[in-house]
Amino acid sequence: MLAVIAKLNVKEGSEAAFEEVMLNLAEQVNANEPGCHMYKLCKDGDGNYVVMELYEDEAAVEAHGNSDHFKASGAGFKGLMGGPPEITRMHVVG
C-alpha cells in the first residue's frame, strides 16, 4: 500500500470555498476509486489543511490522478490556493 499526505496552501479568506470544492472531490474519490482506501480532508488547530490518502498500489495512485473527477476539480480550486501543494509519498509498513 501507498500513503500520500498533501499539505495544501489555501489563500486566507478562501477557506469556505476551498472546503466546498475539496469535500466534493473527496466524495467523488471515495465513491468512484476502489483502489483508494482513504481520502480525507483534515485541518489542524492553526487552520492548515492536509489530505490524507491511502492507495492499494501505484496503479490506484495513477488512476486517481487520471480520473475525470480529479481533472475537473482543478477549475474549482482556481484562485483559492496560495501556492502548490507539498506532497509526501510513503510505503505503508505493516
PALOKE-494140 format. One record per atom (N, C-alpha, C, CB): atom name; residue in three letters; x, z, y. Coordinates in steps of 0.1 Angstrom, whole numbers. Atoms other than C-alpha are relative to their C-alpha. Last residue first. Glycine has a CB too. Example, Ala and Ser with C-alpha at 12.3 -4.5 7.8 and 13.67 -1.06 7.14 Angstrom:
BEGIN
['N','ser',[-9,0,-11]]
['CA','ser',[137,71,-11]]
['C','ser',[-8,8,11]]
['CB','ser',[4,-14,5]]
['N','ala',[9,0,-12]]
['CA','ala',[123,78,-45]]
['C','ala',[9,0,12]]
['CB','ala',[-10,12,0]]
***
This chain:
BEGIN
['N','gly',[9,-9,8]]
['CA','gly',[26,83,-34]]
['C','gly',[-14,-3,2]]
['CB','gly',[3,14,4]]
['N','val',[-7,-6,11]]
['CA','val',[48,67,-7]]
['C','val',[-10,10,-7]]
['CB','val',[13,8,5]]
['N','val',[6,-12,4]]
['CA','val',[29,43,16]]
['C','val',[8,5,-13]]
['CB','val',[-15,-1,-4]]
['N','his',[5,1,14]]
['CA','his',[51,16,30]]
['C','his',[-5,14,-4]]
['CB','his',[12,-4,-10]]
['N','met',[-7,-9,10]]
['CA','met',[53,17,68]]
['C','met',[-6,-3,-14]]
['CB','met',[-3,15,3]]
['N','arg',[4,3,14]]
['CA','arg',[46,-6,97]]
['C','arg',[7,9,-9]]
['CB','arg',[2,-15,-3]]
['N','thr',[-9,-6,10]]
['CA','thr',[48,7,133]]
['C','thr',[-6,-3,-13]]
['CB','thr',[2,15,2]]
['N','ile',[5,0,14]]
['CA','ile',[32,-14,161]]
['C','ile',[11,6,-9]]
['CB','ile',[-3,-15,-5]]
['N','glu',[-12,-4,7]]
['CA','glu',[36,-6,198]]
['C','glu',[-4,1,-15]]
['CB','glu',[7,13,5]]
['N','pro',[0,-12,9]]
['CA','pro',[8,-25,215]]
['C','pro',[14,2,-6]]
['CB','pro',[-10,-2,-11]]
['N','pro',[1,3,14]]
['CA','pro',[15,-48,245]]
['C','pro',[-1,12,-9]]
['CB','pro',[11,-9,-5]]
['N','gly',[-12,5,6]]
['CA','gly',[8,-37,280]]
['C','gly',[-2,-3,-15]]
['CB','gly',[12,10,2]]
['N','gly',[-11,-2,-10]]
['CA','gly',[-18,-21,303]]
['C','gly',[13,-5,-5]]
['CB','gly',[1,14,3]]
['N','met',[-13,-5,6]]
['CA','met',[-47,-35,283]]
['C','met',[10,1,11]]
['CB','met',[4,-8,-11]]
['N','leu',[2,-15,4]]
['CA','leu',[-83,-38,296]]
['C','leu',[13,6,-4]]
['CB','leu',[-10,1,-11]]
['N','gly',[1,-9,-12]]
['CA','gly',[-80,-71,315]]
['C','gly',[-1,14,-3]]
['CB','gly',[-12,-5,8]]
['N','lys',[-6,5,-12]]
['CA','lys',[-86,-92,284]]
['C','lys',[-3,8,12]]
['CB','lys',[-5,-15,2]]
['N','phe',[-10,-9,-6]]
['CA','phe',[-96,-70,255]]
['C','phe',[7,-4,13]]
['CB','phe',[11,2,-11]]
['N','gly',[6,-13,-5]]
['CA','gly',[-128,-88,248]]
['C','gly',[10,10,6]]
['CB','gly',[-7,6,-12]]
['N','ala',[6,3,-13]]
['CA','ala',[-110,-122,246]]
['C','ala',[-6,13,6]]
['CB','ala',[-11,-11,-1]]
['N','gly',[-10,1,-10]]
['CA','gly',[-88,-109,218]]
['C','gly',[-6,-2,14]]
['CB','gly',[10,-11,-3]]
['N','ser',[-1,-13,-8]]
['CA','ser',[-117,-98,197]]
['C','ser',[9,-1,11]]
['CB','ser',[3,11,-9]]
['N','ala',[10,0,-10]]
['CA','ala',[-123,-134,185]]
['C','ala',[0,12,9]]
['CB','ala',[-14,-1,-6]]
['N','lys',[-4,10,-10]]
['CA','lys',[-90,-135,166]]
['C','lys',[-10,0,12]]
['CB','lys',[0,-14,-6]]
['N','phe',[-12,-4,-7]]
['CA','phe',[-98,-103,148]]
['C','phe',[4,-9,11]]
['CB','phe',[12,2,-10]]
['N','his',[4,-11,-9]]
['CA','his',[-134,-113,140]]
['C','his',[12,5,7]]
['CB','his',[-7,11,-8]]
['N','asp',[7,5,-12]]
['CA','asp',[-122,-147,127]]
['C','asp',[-3,11,9]]
['CB','asp',[-13,-7,-4]]
['N','ser',[15,-1,1]]
['CA','ser',[-97,-131,103]]
['C','ser',[-6,-5,13]]
['CB','ser',[-5,14,-3]]
['N','asn',[6,13,0]]
['CA','asn',[-61,-143,104]]
['C','asn',[-15,0,0]]
['CB','asn',[5,-8,-12]]
['N','gly',[-5,8,-12]]
['CA','gly',[-45,-110,114]]
['C','gly',[-6,-14,1]]
['CB','gly',[14,-1,-1]]
['N','his',[5,-7,-13]]
['CA','his',[-67,-91,89]]
['C','his',[4,-8,12]]
['CB','his',[6,14,1]]
['N','ala',[15,3,-1]]
['CA','ala',[-60,-116,61]]
['C','ala',[-6,6,12]]
['CB','ala',[-7,5,-13]]
['N','glu',[1,14,-4]]
['CA','glu',[-22,-112,67]]
['C','glu',[-15,-4,2]]
['CB','glu',[7,-10,-9]]
['N','val',[-4,-1,-14]]
['CA','val',[-25,-74,64]]
['C','val',[-1,-14,6]]
['CB','val',[15,5,1]]
['N','ala',[11,-6,-8]]
['CA','ala',[-45,-79,32]]
['C','ala',[3,1,15]]
['CB','ala',[-4,14,-6]]
['N','ala',[10,11,-1]]
['CA','ala',[-19,-103,18]]
['C','ala',[-12,6,8]]
['CB','ala',[-5,-4,-14]]
['N','glu',[-4,9,-11]]
['CA','glu',[8,-77,25]]
['C','glu',[-11,-11,2]]
['CB','glu',[14,-6,-2]]
['N','asp',[-13,8,2]]
['CA','asp',[-9,-52,3]]
['C','asp',[2,-9,12]]
['CB','asp',[0,-8,-13]]
['N','glu',[-4,0,14]]
['CA','glu',[-38,-27,-1]]
['C','glu',[13,-7,-2]]
['CB','glu',[-11,-9,-8]]
['N','tyr',[3,12,7]]
['CA','tyr',[-40,-20,36]]
['C','tyr',[5,0,-14]]
['CB','tyr',[7,-12,8]]
['N','leu',[-6,-1,14]]
['CA','leu',[-42,12,56]]
['C','leu',[-5,-12,-7]]
['CB','leu',[-5,13,-6]]
['N','glu',[4,11,9]]
['CA','glu',[-47,12,94]]
['C','glu',[7,2,-13]]
['CB','glu',[4,-14,6]]
['N','met',[-6,-4,13]]
['CA','met',[-46,40,120]]
['C','met',[-6,-10,-10]]
['CB','met',[-2,14,-4]]
['N','val',[9,5,11]]
['CA','val',[-54,26,155]]
['C','val',[8,3,-13]]
['CB','val',[-3,-15,1]]
['N','val',[-7,7,11]]
['CA','val',[-38,46,183]]
['C','val',[-11,-5,-10]]
['CB','val',[10,10,-7]]
['N','tyr',[7,6,12]]
['CA','tyr',[-51,56,217]]
['C','tyr',[10,-5,-10]]
['CB','tyr',[-9,-11,5]]
['N','asn',[-8,11,6]]
['CA','asn',[-36,80,243]]
['C','asn',[-7,-5,-13]]
['CB','asn',[14,4,-3]]
['N','gly',[7,13,-3]]
['CA','gly',[-61,101,263]]
['C','gly',[7,-12,-6]]
['CB','gly',[-3,-1,14]]
['N','asp',[-5,5,-13]]
['CA','asp',[-39,132,266]]
['C','asp',[-6,-14,3]]
['CB','asp',[15,-2,-1]]
['N','gly',[5,-8,-11]]
['CA','gly',[-58,151,239]]
['C','gly',[4,-5,14]]
['CB','gly',[5,14,-2]]
['N','asp',[-6,-14,-1]]
['CA','asp',[-52,123,214]]
['C','asp',[-5,7,12]]
['CB','asp',[15,-1,0]]
['N','lys',[-4,-3,-14]]
['CA','lys',[-75,93,207]]
['C','lys',[5,14,0]]
['CB','lys',[-12,-2,10]]
['N','cys',[-2,-14,-2]]
['CA','cys',[-81,76,173]]
['C','cys',[5,2,15]]
['CB','cys',[10,6,-10]]
['N','leu',[-5,-2,-13]]
['CA','leu',[-95,42,164]]
['C','leu',[1,15,2]]
['CB','leu',[-9,-7,11]]
['N','lys',[7,-10,-9]]
['CA','lys',[-99,38,127]]
['C','lys',[7,1,13]]
['CB','lys',[0,14,-7]]
['N','tyr',[-3,6,-13]]
['CA','tyr',[-91,10,102]]
['C','tyr',[-8,9,10]]
['CB','tyr',[-4,-15,1]]
['N','met',[3,-8,-12]]
['CA','met',[-89,23,67]]
['C','met',[4,-8,12]]
['CB','met',[7,14,-1]]
['N','his',[6,-12,5]]
['CA','his',[-89,7,32]]
['C','his',[-4,10,12]]
['CB','his',[9,7,-10]]
['N','cys',[-3,-10,-11]]
['CA','cys',[-83,-28,44]]
['C','cys',[-8,12,-4]]
['CB','cys',[-4,-5,14]]
['N','gly',[-13,-5,2]]
['CA','gly',[-82,-51,13]]
['C','gly',[5,10,11]]
['CB','gly',[10,-12,1]]
['N','pro',[-1,-9,12]]
['CA','pro',[-120,-54,13]]
['C','pro',[15,5,-3]]
['CB','pro',[-5,-7,-12]]
['N','glu',[-13,2,6]]
['CA','glu',[-120,-68,48]]
['C','glu',[2,10,-11]]
['CB','glu',[11,3,11]]
['N','asn',[-3,13,5]]
['CA','asn',[-155,-75,60]]
['C','asn',[14,-2,-6]]
['CB','asn',[-2,-9,11]]
['N','ala',[11,6,7]]
['CA','ala',[-173,-42,68]]
['C','ala',[4,-13,-8]]
['CB','ala',[-12,-4,9]]
['N','asn',[4,-9,11]]
['CA','asn',[-143,-21,78]]
['C','asn',[-11,-7,-9]]
['CB','asn',[-5,13,5]]
['N','val',[-11,-1,10]]
['CA','val',[-129,-49,99]]
['C','val',[-4,8,-12]]
['CB','val',[13,6,7]]
['N','gln',[-1,13,7]]
['CA','gln',[-162,-57,116]]
['C','gln',[11,1,-11]]
['CB','gln',[2,-11,10]]
['N','glu',[12,1,8]]
['CA','glu',[-168,-20,125]]
['C','glu',[1,-13,-9]]
['CB','glu',[-13,0,8]]
['N','ala',[-2,-9,12]]
['CA','ala',[-132,-17,137]]
['C','ala',[-12,-1,-9]]
['CB','ala',[1,15,5]]
['N','leu',[-10,6,9]]
['CA','leu',[-137,-47,160]]
['C','leu',[1,8,-13]]
['CB','leu',[13,-2,7]]
['N','asn',[6,11,5]]
['CA','asn',[-169,-32,175]]
['C','asn',[9,-7,-10]]
['CB','asn',[-4,-10,11]]
['N','leu',[9,-5,11]]
['CA','leu',[-151,1,179]]
['C','leu',[-8,-11,-6]]
['CB','leu',[-10,10,6]]
['N','met',[-8,-4,11]]
['CA','met',[-123,-17,198]]
['C','met',[-9,5,-12]]
['CB','met',[10,11,4]]
['N','val',[-6,12,7]]
['CA','val',[-146,-36,221]]
['C','val',[7,4,-12]]
['CB','val',[10,-8,10]]
['N','glu',[12,8,4]]
['CA','glu',[-167,-5,231]]
['C','glu',[6,-12,-8]]
['CB','glu',[-8,-5,12]]
['N','glu',[6,-6,12]]
['CA','glu',[-136,17,232]]
['C','glu',[-11,-8,-5]]
['CB','glu',[-5,14,4]]
['N','phe',[-9,2,12]]
['CA','phe',[-119,-7,256]]
['C','phe',[-6,6,-12]]
['CB','phe',[14,7,3]]
['N','ala',[1,14,4]]
['CA','ala',[-149,-8,279]]
['C','ala',[9,-3,-12]]
['CB','ala',[4,-9,12]]
['N','ala',[13,2,6]]
['CA','ala',[-150,30,280]]
['C','ala',[-2,-14,-5]]
['CB','ala',[-11,3,11]]
['N','glu',[2,-6,13]]
['CA','glu',[-113,33,286]]
['C','glu',[-13,-2,-7]]
['CB','glu',[2,15,1]]
['N','ser',[5,10,10]]
['CA','ser',[-108,8,313]]
['C','ser',[-4,6,-13]]
['CB','ser',[9,-12,-1]]
['N','gly',[13,4,-5]]
['CA','gly',[-103,33,342]]
['C','gly',[-7,-10,-9]]
['CB','gly',[2,-6,13]]
['N','glu',[8,-11,-5]]
['CA','glu',[-66,36,334]]
['C','glu',[-13,-5,6]]
['CB','glu',[8,8,11]]
['N','lys',[0,-2,-14]]
['CA','lys',[-54,5,316]]
['C','lys',[-9,12,4]]
['CB','lys',[-4,-13,8]]
['N','val',[12,4,-7]]
['CA','val',[-51,9,279]]
['C','val',[1,3,14]]
['CB','val',[-12,8,-7]]
['N','asn',[-2,-3,-14]]
['CA','asn',[-17,9,261]]
['C','asn',[-12,-5,8]]
['CB','asn',[13,-6,6]]
['N','leu',[6,10,-9]]
['CA','leu',[-24,9,224]]
['C','leu',[0,5,14]]
['CB','leu',[-15,-2,-4]]
['N','lys',[2,-8,-13]]
['CA','lys',[-2,26,198]]
['C','lys',[-5,-10,10]]
['CB','lys',[13,7,4]]
['N','ala',[-1,8,-12]]
['CA','ala',[-8,7,165]]
['C','ala',[-3,9,12]]
['CB','ala',[-9,-13,0]]
['N','ile',[4,-8,-11]]
['CA','ile',[0,26,133]]
['C','ile',[2,-9,13]]
['CB','ile',[7,14,1]]
['N','val',[-3,5,-13]]
['CA','val',[1,5,102]]
['C','val',[-5,10,10]]
['CB','val',[-5,-15,2]]
['N','ala',[6,-7,-11]]
['CA','ala',[2,16,66]]
['C','ala',[5,-6,13]]
['CB','ala',[3,16,-1]]
['N','leu',[-7,1,-13]]
['CA','leu',[10,-6,36]]
['C','leu',[-9,8,11]]
['CB','leu',[2,-14,4]]
['N','met',[8,0,-12]]
['CA','met',[0,0,0]]
['C','met',[9,0,12]]
['CB','met',[-9,12,0]]
***
